[in-house]
């Protein structure tokens, strides 16, 4: 069989695989980052809507945890509609979310007492078609729970973001377990952008795309979300140095 004749067979096979993975083979909307280096490695050119995504801090400290939350806020800020944010701790700083583009008047906060309740609220929010995004801070996320969340996101077309937060070091190992999330990210804070005068420049992050369904894993160095939720490539890395500086693309997890 020549290449031209086999192309329809390969296209049909790709569509079948996508259906088995739980997503729509065609027509699924995507939320681009607007950063070529990121969007080019994501199938569809951005984060899949109607899907669950996971984000965690690169370390167990508060700084990387805050960076993960701001990364999630920037994604949610670029959706349309209200954003449901489910928490168990009273340490979410609304002004910081606003600086990442997510204004307070768009956020519906839900505070719950335990993991079971937070997953229940998260799933209910994902089923609601009026929300642009649903975010939940969770320590553990089993395959069964993540499949329910993925199906809920598919039913509404919204985007679900699970921010992994751990109260104990032993819980962090759970992040290595497989889930049904379409992408899995790890965010680490880096020294801020240098300025020609004394002061603190724009924050920088190392983004690790450690799992991407139907795509490759990759590392990036970016400037943190601005007031519209947008990331940027640092000027000194804008000309093809991102992969070199940050480790480059890896095989898919």
C-alpha positions in Angstrom: 0.0 0.0 0.0 1.5 3.4 -1.0 1.5 6.4 1.3 -1.4 8.2 -0.4 -3.6 5.1 -0.1 -2.8 4.5 3.5 -3.5 8.1 4.7 -7.3 7.6 5.0 -6.7 4.4 7.0 -4.3 6.3 9.4 -6.8 9.2 9.8 -9.6 6.8 10.7 -7.3 5.0 13.2 -6.4 8.3 14.9 -10.1 9.1 15.2 -10.9 5.8 16.7 -8.0 6.2 19.2 -9.3 9.6 20.2 -12.8 8.2 20.8 -11.4 5.4 23.0 -9.5 8.1 25.0 -12.9 9.6 25.9 -12.7 12.8 23.7 -14.4 13.9 20.6 -12.4 13.0 17.5 -13.2 16.2 15.8 -14.6 19.6 16.7 -13.3 19.8 20.3 -12.5 23.4 21.2 -9.1 24.4 22.6 -7.9 27.2 24.7 -4.5 28.4 23.3 -1.9 30.0 25.5 -1.0 32.4 22.8 2.6 31.3 23.2 3.9 29.5 20.1 6.4 27.3 22.1 3.6 25.9 24.3 0.7 25.7 21.8 2.9 23.9 19.2 3.3 20.8 21.5 -0.3 20.6 22.5 -2.7 18.6 20.2 -5.2 21.1 18.8 -2.9 24.1 19.5 -4.0 24.6 23.1 -5.6 23.1 26.2 -8.5 21.0 25.4 -11.9 22.3 26.6 -14.3 19.7 27.9 -11.4 18.1 29.7 -9.6 17.7 33.1 -6.1 19.0 33.6 -3.8 18.6 36.6 -1.4 21.2 38.0 1.1 20.8 40.9 3.9 22.8 42.3 7.4 21.6 41.4 8.3 21.3 45.1 6.3 20.9 48.3 6.8 24.5 49.5 4.4 27.4 49.5 6.2 29.3 46.7 5.8 26.6 44.1 2.3 25.9 45.3 1.4 29.6 44.8 2.9 29.5 41.3 0.7 26.5 40.5 -2.4 28.3 41.7 -1.5 31.4 39.7 -0.9 29.3 36.6 -4.4 27.8 37.1 -5.9 31.3 37.6 -4.4 32.5 34.3 -5.9 29.6 32.4 -9.3 30.2 34.1 -9.1 33.9 33.4 -9.0 33.3 29.6 -12.2 31.3 29.6 -15.7 32.9 29.4 -18.1 32.9 32.3 -17.9 32.4 36.0 -15.2 30.2 37.6 -15.9 27.8 40.5 -13.0 27.5 42.9 -13.2 24.8 45.5 -10.9 24.9 48.5 -10.3 23.3 51.9 -7.9 25.9 53.3 -8.5 29.6 53.9 -5.3 30.8 52.2 -6.3 31.6 48.7 -5.3 35.3 48.1 -7.9 36.9 45.8 -5.8 40.0 44.9 -3.1 37.6 43.5 -5.6 35.9 41.3 -6.7 39.2 40.0 -3.1 40.1 39.1 -3.1 36.8 37.1 -6.2 38.0 35.2 -9.0 36.4 37.3 -11.1 39.2 38.7 -13.0 38.6 42.0 -16.4 39.2 40.4 -15.9 36.1 38.2 -15.0 33.7 41.0 -17.5 31.6 43.0 -15.6 30.3 46.1 -16.7 27.0 47.7 -15.1 26.0 51.0 -15.5 22.4 52.1 -14.4 20.2 54.9 -12.8 17.1 53.3 -11.6 15.5 50.1 -14.8 13.6 49.4 -16.8 16.9 49.5 -14.4 18.8 47.4 -14.5 16.2 44.7 -18.3 16.1 44.8 -18.5 19.9 44.4 -15.8 19.9 41.7 -17.8 17.3 39.7 -21.0 19.2 40.1 -19.4 22.4 38.9 -17.9 20.6 35.9 -21.4 19.4 34.9 -22.7 23.0 34.9 -22.8 24.4 31.4 -22.8 28.0 32.7 -19.2 28.0 34.0 -16.1 28.8 32.1 -13.9 26.7 34.4 -14.0 24.7 37.6 -10.9 24.5 39.8 -10.4 22.4 42.9 -7.5 21.9 45.3 -7.1 18.2 46.0 -4.4 16.1 47.6 -5.4 12.7 46.2 -7.0 12.0 42.8 -7.7 8.4 42.0 -8.3 7.0 38.5 -11.9 6.4 39.3 -12.5 10.0 40.6 -10.6 11.5 37.7 -12.6 9.6 35.2 -15.8 10.9 36.7 -14.4 14.4 36.5 -13.3 13.9 32.9 -16.7 12.7 31.9 -18.4 15.6 33.7 -16.1 18.1 31.9 -17.0 16.4 28.6 -20.7 16.7 29.3 -20.5 20.5 29.7 -17.6 21.5 27.5 -16.0 23.4 30.4 -12.4 23.1 31.6 -11.5 21.4 34.8 -8.3 22.1 36.7 -7.2 20.0 39.6 -4.5 21.7 41.7 -2.7 19.1 43.7 -1.9 20.3 47.2 -0.5 18.1 50.0 -0.6 18.6 53.7 1.9 15.8 54.3 5.0 14.7 52.4 3.6 11.2 52.1 0.7 12.5 50.0 3.0 13.9 47.3 3.8 10.5 46.0 0.2 10.2 44.8 0.9 12.7 42.0 2.9 9.9 40.3 -0.1 7.7 40.0 -2.0 7.6 36.6 -5.2 9.6 36.3 -7.6 10.4 33.4 -6.4 14.0 33.1 -5.7 15.1 29.6 -2.6 17.1 30.6 -0.5 17.1 33.8 1.7 20.1 34.6 4.3 20.9 37.2 5.2 24.6 38.0 8.4 25.8 39.7 9.2 29.4 40.6 12.4 30.8 39.1 14.3 34.0 39.8 12.3 37.0 38.4 13.2 38.7 35.2 16.3 41.0 35.6 15.7 44.8 35.5 18.1 47.5 34.5 17.3 49.3 37.7 16.8 48.1 41.3 13.5 46.3 41.8 11.7 43.0 41.2 10.9 42.1 37.6 8.1 39.9 36.3 8.1 36.4 37.9 9.4 33.5 35.9 8.3 29.9 36.1 9.6 26.6 34.8 6.6 24.7 33.3 6.9 21.0 33.0 4.3 19.3 30.8 4.8 15.9 32.2 1.9 14.2 30.6 -0.1 15.1 27.4 -2.6 12.7 26.0 -1.8 12.1 22.3 1.2 14.5 22.6 4.7 14.8 23.9 6.0 16.0 27.3 8.1 19.2 27.3 9.7 21.8 29.6 9.4 25.6 29.2 10.7 28.7 30.9 8.0 31.4 30.8 7.2 34.7 32.4 4.2 34.4 34.8 0.7 35.4 33.9 0.0 39.0 33.3 -3.2 40.9 34.2 -5.0 39.2 31.3 -3.9 35.7 32.2 -1.3 35.5 29.5 2.2 33.9 29.7 5.2 35.1 27.7 8.6 33.8 26.7 11.4 35.8 28.3 13.1 38.1 25.8 16.5 36.4 26.3 14.9 33.0 25.4 12.7 34.2 22.6 14.9 33.0 19.8 14.9 29.2 20.0 16.6 28.9 23.4 13.6 27.7 25.4 14.1 24.0 24.8 17.9 24.3 25.3 17.6 26.2 28.6 14.7 24.1 30.1 15.5 20.6 29.0 13.6 20.5 25.8 10.9 18.0 24.7 10.7 14.6 26.2 8.9 11.4 25.4 5.3 11.4 26.5 4.6 10.1 30.0 
